[in-house]
Amino acid sequence: MDTGTIDTLSEEHPAEPARGPRWPYVLVATFLAIGLVVMLLWPVKVPYVALSPGPVERVPDLITVDGAETYPPTGDLYLLTVGLRDVNVFEYIEAQFDEEVDLVDRERVRPRGVSQEEQKRTNLEAMDGSIEAAMFVALSRLGYDVGFEGDGVVVLDIVEGSPSDGVLEEGDIVSEVEGTPVEITDEAAAIIRSFEIGDTITLSIVRDDRPMDVEITLAPHPDLEGEPMVGVLLDTINLTLSVPIEVEVDSRNIGGPSAGMMYAVSLMDLLTPEDLTKGHRIAGTGTISFDETVGAIGGVRQKVYAARAVGAEIVFVPESNYEDALTAAGDDILIVPVTTLQDVLDFLEALQPVPEVVAAG
């Protein structure tokens, strides 16, 4: 019968079970492969450092004065910082699409042969130096009898491949630069900056109790465009600052010298009856020297972005950083280039006060 024939064929060739779609397996395998690649590549660092906007600090809150009357500002004075981090392949790619982040060669931030610990120590020492210079400048401006004293300038470290490599040694004491005696690092740095890249200068040093002269040809500074570099980390031996009042500054463990200008302005504002801020929110960045020169800094774009984030209306920047700063400025902030502390004070003097808000009713 037909029915028997059908039954026989069904027993010899059973129906195949239905198969599900393959794409879920392919998708899982793809995700696992991607995860494995990410896991393998994530720890691999590329030779770049990402610069991003760092914390913003209200400077008057960091300064404590004892022995003189203070006058809190009606506005705000901010110092600006930059966040630094080594990046991996994925963070490098991500940074390409973030306008607030810049990538720089790692050796420009930390020269080859310098450890992270050494770099941190150098930056913290630079901050201490900037605070001392700011105190000197501000208090001198206000008529206080202040002064720096030191027992000479010593070489703490030498940048590998720099003009000083093989010429100077750690522990060398620099007594003169181009025939001018130096007792503190800022004096030495100021003389060096008065020369051009490619100039050859003479340093009088003492090494193992033996005086000698060495010649060094100045090279371009890796971070400060157009500035000459000897390529050493200098420190003042037994540096002391003599002031008639007690001033303490909490640096918040921030490294580098770029807050010097804002420390000087803020200290003057605290000790001056006239309000320099006039109710405005003001930020700034720049080194300060004993001669009141405002020096160039790194990461100016990130600092402008940080200033915008806290609602600053005005940002003071070193003149040599002005063009870069403009690339990060919006319509809501004014970038003011300065070369000296006097430029800052002149701008603040001409600044119109913020109108007082009168409550309705």
C-alpha positions in Angstrom: 0.0 0.0 0.0 1.0 3.6 -0.5 1.0 4.1 3.2 3.5 1.4 3.8 5.8 2.7 1.2 5.8 6.1 2.8 6.6 4.7 6.2 9.6 2.7 4.8 11.1 5.7 3.2 10.7 7.8 6.4 12.6 5.2 8.4 15.5 5.0 5.9 15.8 8.8 5.5 14.8 10.6 8.7 14.1 14.3 8.5 17.1 16.6 9.4 16.5 18.8 12.5 16.0 22.5 11.8 19.2 24.6 12.2 19.2 28.0 13.9 20.9 31.1 12.3 24.7 31.3 12.5 25.0 35.1 13.1 24.8 35.0 16.9 27.8 32.7 17.0 29.7 35.0 14.5 28.7 38.0 16.6 30.0 36.4 19.8 33.2 35.3 18.2 33.7 38.8 16.8 33.2 40.4 20.2 35.6 37.9 21.8 38.2 38.7 19.2 37.8 42.4 19.6 38.0 42.0 23.4 41.2 40.0 23.1 42.8 42.6 20.8 41.8 45.4 23.2 43.1 43.4 26.2 46.5 42.9 24.4 46.9 46.4 23.1 45.5 48.4 26.1 48.7 48.3 28.2 50.8 49.3 25.2 51.8 53.0 25.4 52.6 55.1 22.4 55.4 57.7 22.6 53.0 60.6 23.2 51.6 62.5 26.2 48.0 63.8 26.1 47.6 67.4 27.4 44.1 68.1 28.7 42.5 70.9 30.8 43.5 70.5 34.5 42.1 71.6 37.8 41.5 75.4 38.4 42.3 76.9 41.7 41.1 80.2 43.2 44.4 81.7 44.2 43.4 83.9 47.2 42.1 80.8 48.9 45.7 79.4 48.7 47.4 82.3 50.3 47.6 83.0 54.1 49.1 86.3 55.4 50.0 87.0 59.0 51.4 90.4 60.1 49.5 92.6 57.6 45.9 93.6 57.0 44.3 91.8 54.0 41.5 92.8 51.7 39.6 89.9 50.1 38.8 90.6 46.4 35.2 91.0 45.2 35.9 89.0 42.1 38.0 85.9 41.4 41.6 85.2 40.5 42.3 81.7 39.2 45.4 79.8 38.4 45.2 77.2 35.5 46.8 73.8 35.2 47.2 71.1 32.6 46.6 67.4 33.0 49.3 65.1 31.6 48.9 61.4 30.9 50.7 58.7 28.9 48.3 57.3 26.3 47.8 53.9 24.6 46.7 53.3 21.1 43.0 53.7 21.8 43.4 56.9 23.8 45.7 58.3 21.1 42.9 57.7 18.5 40.3 59.2 20.8 42.5 62.3 21.4 42.4 63.0 17.6 38.7 63.8 17.9 38.9 65.9 21.1 39.6 69.6 20.5 40.5 70.2 24.1 43.3 67.5 24.0 46.7 67.9 22.4 49.3 65.2 21.9 53.0 66.0 22.2 56.1 63.8 22.0 56.7 62.3 25.4 60.4 63.4 25.4 59.3 67.0 25.2 57.6 66.6 28.5 60.0 64.2 30.1 63.4 64.0 28.5 64.9 60.6 27.9 66.8 59.3 30.9 64.6 61.3 33.4 62.3 59.2 35.5 58.8 60.1 36.5 59.9 60.6 40.1 62.7 62.9 39.0 60.4 64.9 36.7 57.8 65.3 39.6 60.6 66.5 41.9 61.7 69.0 39.3 58.2 70.3 38.8 57.5 70.7 42.5 60.8 72.6 42.9 59.9 74.8 40.0 56.6 75.6 41.7 58.4 76.5 45.0 60.7 78.7 43.0 57.7 80.5 41.3 56.1 81.1 44.7 59.2 82.7 46.1 59.7 84.8 43.0 56.0 85.9 43.2 56.4 86.9 46.8 59.5 88.8 46.1 57.9 90.7 43.2 54.6 91.4 44.9 56.0 92.5 48.2 58.7 94.6 46.6 56.0 96.3 44.5 54.1 97.2 47.7 57.1 98.7 49.4 58.1 95.9 51.7 61.8 95.3 52.4 62.4 91.9 50.9 65.3 90.1 49.4 66.6 86.7 48.2 69.9 85.3 49.4 71.7 82.3 48.2 75.2 80.7 48.4 75.5 79.9 44.7 73.9 77.9 42.0 74.4 74.1 41.8 73.7 71.7 38.9 71.2 69.1 40.0 70.6 67.3 36.7 71.7 67.4 33.1 69.3 66.7 30.1 70.7 63.9 28.0 71.7 65.2 24.5 71.6 68.8 25.6 74.5 71.3 25.2 75.5 70.7 28.8 75.7 66.9 28.3 79.4 66.0 28.6 80.4 69.6 29.6 78.8 70.1 33.0 78.5 67.5 35.7 76.0 67.1 38.6 77.3 69.0 41.6 79.1 71.7 39.6 78.6 75.1 41.2 78.0 77.9 38.8 79.5 81.1 40.1 79.4 83.4 37.0 77.5 83.5 33.7 79.4 85.5 31.0 81.4 87.2 33.7 78.4 88.2 35.9 78.3 86.7 39.4 75.2 84.7 40.2 73.9 83.7 43.6 70.5 82.4 42.7 69.0 80.4 39.8 66.8 83.2 38.5 69.8 85.4 38.0 71.5 82.7 36.0 68.4 82.0 34.0 67.8 85.7 33.2 71.3 86.1 31.8 71.0 83.0 29.7 67.6 84.2 28.3 69.3 87.4 27.2 71.2 85.5 24.6 70.0 83.9 21.3 69.8 80.3 20.3 73.2 79.4 18.8 75.2 81.8 20.9 78.1 80.5 22.9 78.3 81.6 26.5 81.0 81.0 29.2 80.1 79.6 32.6 82.5 79.9 35.5 82.1 76.9 37.7 83.7 75.1 40.6 84.1 71.4 40.4 85.7 69.4 43.2 87.0 72.7 44.7 88.6 73.5 41.3 87.5 76.7 39.5 87.2 76.4 35.7 85.5 78.0 32.7 83.4 76.1 30.3 81.7 77.1 27.0 78.2 76.1 26.0 76.4 76.8 22.8 72.7 77.5 23.5 70.1 75.1 21.9 66.4 75.7 21.3 64.2 75.0 24.3 62.0 71.9 23.6 58.9 73.5 25.4 59.3 77.2 25.0 59.5 78.2 21.3 62.3 80.7 20.6 63.9 80.4 24.0 67.5 79.3 24.4 68.4 76.3 26.6 71.6 75.2 28.4 70.0 71.9 29.3 70.5 71.7 33.1 68.4 71.7 36.2 69.8 74.4 38.5 69.1 75.0 42.2 70.1 77.7 44.6 72.2 76.6 47.5 70.6 77.7 50.8 68.0 79.9 49.2 66.3 82.2 51.7 63.7 84.9 51.3 63.7 87.7 53.9 60.3 89.4 54.3 58.8 91.4 57.2 55.5 89.6 57.1 54.6 85.9 57.1 53.1 84.6 53.8 52.2 80.9 53.3 51.1 79.5 50.0 49.4 76.1 49.6 50.5 74.9 46.1 48.0 72.0 46.2 50.9 69.8 45.1 50.8 71.3 41.7 54.1 71.3 39.8 55.7 73.7 37.4 56.4 77.5 37.4 53.5 78.7 35.3 51.4 80.0 38.3 54.0 82.6 39.3 52.3 85.6 37.7 48.9 84.8 39.3 50.4 84.3 42.7 52.1 87.7 42.4 48.8 89.4 41.3 46.7 87.7 44.0 49.1 88.6 46.8 49.1 92.2 45.7 45.3 92.2 45.5 45.1 90.7 49.1 47.4 93.4 50.5 46.0 96.3 48.5 42.9 98.3 49.7 41.9 98.9 46.2 40.2 95.9 44.7 42.1 94.8 41.6 39.5 92.4 40.3 36.5 94.8 40.5 34.1 91.9 40.7 35.4 90.1 37.5 36.3 86.4 37.2 39.9 86.5 36.0 42.3 83.7 35.2 45.9 83.7 34.1 49.0 81.7 33.5 52.7 82.6 33.1 55.9 82.4 34.9 57.3 85.4 36.9 60.9 86.5 37.2 62.5 88.8 39.7 62.6 91.5 37.1 58.7 91.1 36.7 59.0 89.5 33.3 56.1 87.1 32.5 57.5 84.1 30.8 56.1 81.5 28.3 54.4 78.4 29.5 53.2 75.1 28.0 49.7 73.8 27.5 48.1 77.2 27.0 45.2 75.9 24.9 44.2 73.5 27.7 44.4 76.2 30.3 42.1 78.5 28.2 39.6 75.6 28.0 39.8 75.2 31.8 39.3 78.9 32.3 36.2 78.8 30.1 34.8 75.9 32.1 34.8 77.9 35.3 33.2 80.9 33.7 36.3 83.2 33.6 35.8 86.4 31.6 39.4 87.3 31.1 42.6 85.2 30.8 46.1 86.7 31.0 48.7 84.8 28.9 52.3 85.4 28.0 52.6 87.3 24.8 54.5 84.4 23.1 51.6 82.1 23.9 48.9 84.5 22.6 48.3 83.0 19.2 47.9 79.5 20.5 45.6 80.7 23.3 43.3 82.3 20.7 42.7 78.9 19.1 40.9 77.7 22.3 39.1 81.0 23.0 35.3 81.4 22.5 33.2 84.5 22.1 32.7 84.5 25.9 36.3 85.1 27.0 38.9 87.8 26.5 42.5 86.7 26.0 45.0 89.4 27.1 48.7 89.0 26.2 51.2 90.3 28.7 55.0 90.5 28.9 55.4 92.0 32.4 53.6 92.3 35.6 53.0 96.0 34.8 51.0 95.0 31.8 48.6 93.0 34.0 48.3 95.9 36.5 47.7 98.4 33.8 44.9 96.3 32.3 43.3 95.8 35.8 43.5 99.5 36.5 41.6 100.3 33.3 39.0 97.6 33.9 35.5 98.8 34.6 33.8 97.4 37.7 31.0 94.9 37.5 27.8 96.8 38.1 26.2 95.9 41.4 23.0 93.8 41.1 20.2 95.5 42.9 17.5 93.2 44.2 14.0 94.0 43.0 11.3 95.0 45.5 
